[in-house]
């Protein structure tokens, strides 16, 4: 083959190569877009499926934490724990132990709630322990459990909002956002 013949062959092949490369590029773009769309759709479906399974667990966690907060509210706690013939010291120890026990029983629920909600729950627990300790400090040595109970009620009544109620409000707000 001579130089002119090679030139003619190349001249005939160049448009074919340009058309091929253009088609390849466009096809690749089209298929890439379709693949991304399919991938996005699969991810959305997976998220919906996860939500279907995780949402009940999250709601259960909010329910359990609300129950925990109701159980450690100073009034409910004193009524549940106080037994006849308890001394103030015995009642104080039992109140603290009950709050800590309830907390430990529900600590795993933090996985399903936001950090903000969990902080509210922890703060409510700490504030409840503080109310109990303040009441115990102001109860005379050797007093009855009834005297400590009265002090707990008095201390709690001085607060404008119980910490447990504030935490419950925060949990309710978060549950509303789930829907």
Secondary structure, DSSP 8 states (H G I E B T S, - for coil): --HHHHHHHHHHHHHHHHHHHHHHHHHHHHHHHHHHHHHHHHHHHHHHHHHHHHHHHHHHHHHHHHHHHHHHSHHHHHHHH--TT-BHHHHHHHHHHHHHHHHHHHGGGGGTS-HHHHHHHHHHHHHHHHHHHHHHHTS-TT-BHHHHHHHHHHHHHTSSS-HHHHHHHHHHHHHHHT-
